[in-house]
Amino acid sequence: MPLAICSLKYDAARSGTQKITYDKDGYHLVRFPYAAAEESYDPWKMHDPAGGPGYPDPHSGLIRPSHDGWATLSALVFWKADDRATEYRARFVRDPLGESTGYDSTGTTDISATGGGQYRTYTWQMFVHPGTPVGLKISARASDTGIAVPLTLAEFKMAIQTDVIVP
């Protein structure tokens, strides 16, 4: 089964602190550098710097599928310890910037805080299409309000099975 793969990594130690800002939906679109120094893998150019003004512009949070197909999305998110946060959320979003087919979130996960730093992995599967970018959005919350808990590490990966017949 042929696969088209995009693997992105953000490491605060290499790229600096990512400013956490919440969109209207109460989530932050995680940004990923375009530099190979972050251990990214993108031979199909699904995270191409030509897609926007550059890192950390919101467009640097997008994977633009190169093929129609069935995709496995996975993410890894590490937050710094913050006693204010009571829950951590993540979701995968089709067209998170609303520039093609419209915002469509899926695979939302909500997890209670544990002691110390918060380390989470997420997985979801869905059909993807070249005209609809996909992003990883996160939120750290105290009660029902998002707070800017710093990320220390994030990875976002998409593997598209390209020999699937898409309706």
C-alpha positions as CSV (number, residue, x, y, z in Angstrom):
1,M,0.0,0.0,0.0
2,P,1.6,3.2,-1.1
3,L,1.8,6.0,1.6
4,A,2.5,9.7,1.4
5,I,3.9,10.9,4.7
6,C,4.4,14.2,6.4
7,S,6.0,14.4,9.8
8,L,6.5,17.7,11.6
9,K,8.2,18.6,14.9
10,Y,8.3,21.7,17.0
11,D,10.8,21.9,19.9
12,A,10.8,25.0,22.0
13,A,14.5,24.4,22.9
14,R,15.4,24.8,19.2
15,S,12.7,27.1,17.8
16,G,12.0,29.3,20.8
17,T,8.8,29.7,22.8
18,Q,5.6,29.4,20.8
19,K,3.2,32.2,21.7
20,I,-0.1,30.5,22.6
21,T,-3.1,32.5,21.3
22,Y,-6.7,31.2,21.2
23,D,-8.9,31.5,18.1
24,K,-12.6,32.0,18.2
25,D,-13.1,28.3,18.8
26,G,-11.0,28.5,22.0
27,Y,-8.1,26.5,20.6
28,H,-4.6,27.3,19.4
29,L,-3.3,26.1,16.0
30,V,0.1,24.6,16.7
31,R,2.8,26.0,14.4
32,F,5.7,24.0,13.0
33,P,9.0,25.3,11.6
34,Y,9.8,24.6,8.0
35,A,13.5,23.8,8.8
36,A,14.8,20.3,8.5
37,A,16.7,20.9,11.8
38,E,13.4,20.1,13.6
39,E,13.6,16.5,12.3
40,S,10.7,17.0,9.9
41,Y,10.1,14.7,7.0
42,D,8.1,16.0,4.0
43,P,9.1,14.7,0.5
44,W,5.6,15.3,-0.8
45,K,5.8,19.0,0.2
46,M,2.7,18.9,2.3
47,H,4.2,21.5,4.7
48,D,5.7,23.8,2.1
49,P,6.8,27.3,3.2
50,A,5.2,28.6,-0.1
51,G,1.8,28.0,1.6
52,G,2.2,31.1,3.7
53,P,4.3,34.0,5.0
54,G,6.5,31.6,7.1
55,Y,6.9,30.3,10.6
56,P,5.2,31.2,13.1
57,D,2.4,32.4,10.8
58,P,-0.8,30.4,11.2
59,H,-0.2,28.8,7.8
60,S,2.9,27.0,9.3
61,G,0.4,25.0,11.4
62,L,-1.1,23.3,8.2
63,I,-0.4,20.0,6.5
64,R,-1.8,20.2,2.9
65,P,-2.5,16.7,1.8
66,S,-0.8,15.8,-1.5
67,H,-3.2,13.0,-2.4
68,D,-6.8,12.0,-1.9
69,G,-6.9,9.0,0.5
70,W,-7.4,7.6,4.0
71,A,-5.1,9.3,6.4
72,T,-3.9,8.4,9.9
73,L,-3.2,11.5,11.9
74,S,-1.1,11.4,15.0
75,A,0.2,14.0,17.4
76,L,2.4,14.4,20.4
77,V,2.1,17.4,22.7
78,F,4.1,18.3,25.8
79,W,3.0,21.2,28.0
80,K,5.0,22.8,30.8
81,A,3.7,22.2,34.3
82,D,1.1,24.8,35.2
83,D,-1.1,24.4,38.4
84,R,-3.8,26.7,36.9
85,A,-4.8,24.2,34.2
86,T,-7.4,21.6,35.0
87,E,-7.9,20.1,31.6
88,Y,-6.0,19.7,28.3
89,R,-7.7,19.4,24.9
90,A,-6.6,18.6,21.4
91,R,-8.4,18.2,18.1
92,F,-7.6,17.7,14.4
93,V,-9.3,20.2,12.1
94,R,-10.0,20.3,8.4
95,D,-9.4,23.8,7.0
96,P,-8.6,25.4,10.4
97,L,-8.1,28.8,8.8
98,G,-11.4,28.7,6.9
99,E,-9.7,29.3,3.5
100,S,-11.1,26.4,1.5
101,T,-13.9,24.0,2.5
102,G,-14.7,25.5,6.0
103,Y,-13.7,24.7,9.5
104,D,-14.5,21.1,10.5
105,S,-13.1,19.7,13.8
106,T,-12.9,16.0,14.5
107,G,-11.2,13.7,16.9
108,T,-11.4,16.0,19.9
109,T,-9.9,14.7,23.1
110,D,-10.4,16.2,26.6
111,I,-8.1,15.0,29.4
112,S,-7.9,16.0,33.1
113,A,-4.6,17.5,34.3
114,T,-2.2,15.2,36.2
115,G,0.7,16.4,38.4
116,G,3.6,18.0,36.8
117,G,4.1,18.4,33.0
118,Q,1.4,17.2,30.7
119,Y,2.5,14.7,28.0
120,R,-0.1,13.5,25.5
121,T,-0.5,11.5,22.3
122,Y,-3.4,11.6,19.9
123,T,-4.5,9.5,16.9
124,W,-7.4,9.9,14.4
125,Q,-8.2,8.5,11.0
126,M,-10.2,10.2,8.2
127,F,-10.4,10.9,4.5
128,V,-8.3,13.8,3.3
129,H,-8.2,15.8,0.0
130,P,-5.5,18.0,-1.6
131,G,-7.7,21.1,-1.4
132,T,-8.4,20.9,2.3
133,P,-5.5,21.5,4.7
134,V,-5.5,19.9,8.2
135,G,-4.2,21.3,11.5
136,L,-3.6,20.3,15.1
137,K,-5.3,22.6,17.6
138,I,-4.8,22.5,21.4
139,S,-6.2,24.1,24.5
140,A,-5.2,24.2,28.1
141,R,-8.1,25.3,30.3
142,A,-8.9,26.5,33.8
143,S,-12.6,26.1,34.3
144,D,-13.9,27.0,30.8
145,T,-11.3,29.6,29.9
146,G,-8.2,28.9,27.8
147,I,-4.8,29.8,29.4
148,A,-1.5,30.1,27.7
149,V,0.4,27.1,29.1
150,P,3.7,26.9,27.1
151,L,4.4,24.0,24.8
152,T,7.8,22.4,25.1
153,L,7.4,19.9,22.3
154,A,4.8,19.0,19.6
155,E,4.8,16.6,16.7
156,F,2.1,16.3,14.0
157,K,2.2,13.5,11.5
158,M,0.0,12.4,8.6
159,A,0.3,9.1,6.6
160,I,-2.0,9.0,3.6
161,Q,-2.8,5.6,2.1
162,T,-3.0,6.7,-1.6
163,D,-4.5,3.6,-3.2
164,V,-7.9,4.0,-1.6
165,I,-10.8,4.7,-3.8
166,V,-12.2,8.0,-2.5
167,P,-15.9,8.8,-3.3
